[in-house]
Amino acid sequence: MKTVVYIIDDNMVSEFATKMVLQQSTITCELFSFDSAEMGLANFIDSLQKKQNIPDIILLDLNMPGMDGWEFLSRLKKIKYPRNKVAIYVLSTFTSAMAREKARSHELVSGLFERPLSKINVESILSEKIY
């Protein structure tokens, strides 16, 4: 069974780099990319309703126009989903220690990484999700 990964990031260069490093991983993934948090959330809800392509991992940028990553997390808290089956990792270029700490301590966030993701970080993330 493939690991389903959602990439929610409005930065095309970052998204491309993240996809590349995921595709080079030793673990096979099915990738879904969304350039807005709104689209990512809508697809997440749709996948729950259809019971298919529910992400194992969400790689979430925090700074996006419109709904940002923080609002995505806030709305996700209101949705019933198997929280122990979906790991959310924040991918960002943190501008302050306060933002980093806020992400680190958020109840839905499994971890955080600076962009771009390294191959070592990807292998670590993916290996945690193998059942």
HUQUIMO-V87283 format. One record per residue. N is the residue number from 1. RES is the residue in three letters. PHI is phi in whole degrees, 0 to 359 (NA if undefined). NEAR is the number of other C-alpha atoms within 12 Angstrom. Layout:
BEGIN
{{N RES PHI NEAR} {N RES PHI NEAR}}
END
This chain:
BEGIN
{{1 MET NA 12} {2 LYS 284 19} {3 THR 281 31} {4 VAL 267 30} {5 VAL 237 36} {6 TYR 260 40} {7 ILE 250 44} {8 ILE 245 45} {9 ASP 202 41} {10 ASP 275 30} {11 ASN 271 27} {12 MET 299 19} {13 VAL 292 15} {14 SER 296 27} {15 GLU 299 30} {16 PHE 299 24} {17 ALA 297 22} {18 THR 296 37} {19 LYS 300 30} {20 MET 300 20} {21 VAL 290 27} {22 LEU 291 35} {23 GLN 292 21} {24 GLN 274 18} {25 SER 292 24} {26 THR 281 18} {27 ILE 256 25} {28 THR 285 21} {29 CYS 236 31} {30 GLU 253 25} {31 LEU 259 29} {32 PHE 231 30} {33 SER 247 32} {34 PHE 225 29} {35 ASP 268 32} {36 SER 212 30} {37 ALA 294 36} {38 GLU 301 27} {39 MET 294 24} {40 GLY 298 35} {41 LEU 293 34} {42 ALA 299 21} {43 ASN 290 27} {44 PHE 298 37} {45 ILE 299 24} {46 ASP 298 18} {47 SER 295 20} {48 LEU 295 20} {49 GLN 295 15} {50 LYS 276 11} {51 LYS 57 14} {52 GLN 211 15} {53 ASN 58 26} {54 ILE 291 32} {55 PRO 291 37} {56 ASP 276 38} {57 ILE 224 40} {58 ILE 241 46} {59 LEU 258 49} {60 LEU 242 49} {61 ASP 280 45} {62 LEU 269 40} {63 ASN 260 26} {64 MET 220 25} {65 PRO 290 18} {66 GLY 71 16} {67 MET 288 26} {68 ASP 268 27} {69 GLY 298 40} {70 TRP 295 28} {71 GLU 293 23} {72 PHE 304 36} {73 LEU 297 31} {74 SER 298 19} {75 ARG 289 21} {76 LEU 296 27} {77 LYS 300 18} {78 LYS 272 14} {79 ILE 259 19} {80 LYS 275 14} {81 TYR 207 22} {82 PRO 287 17} {83 ARG 301 21} {84 ASN 285 18} {85 LYS 256 20} {86 VAL 241 31} {87 ALA 259 32} {88 ILE 249 38} {89 TYR 242 39} {90 VAL 278 42} {91 LEU 244 39} {92 SER 203 33} {93 THR 255 24} {94 PHE 294 22} {95 THR 264 12} {96 SER 212 11} {97 ALA 294 11} {98 MET 295 11} {99 ALA 295 20} {100 ARG 298 22} {101 GLU 292 17} {102 LYS 300 21} {103 ALA 294 31} {104 ARG 299 21} {105 SER 265 15} {106 HIS 292 21} {107 GLU 298 20} {108 LEU 267 33} {109 VAL 270 34} {110 SER 276 27} {111 GLY 180 29} {112 LEU 219 33} {113 PHE 219 30} {114 GLU 285 24} {115 ARG 276 28} {116 PRO 282 30} {117 LEU 291 33} {118 SER 269 22} {119 LYS 298 24} {120 ILE 297 17} {121 ASN 296 24} {122 VAL 298 36} {123 GLU 300 22} {124 SER 296 20} {125 ILE 298 34} {126 LEU 292 34} {127 SER 292 21} {128 GLU 289 22} {129 LYS 264 27} {130 ILE 282 20} {131 TYR 263 11}}
END
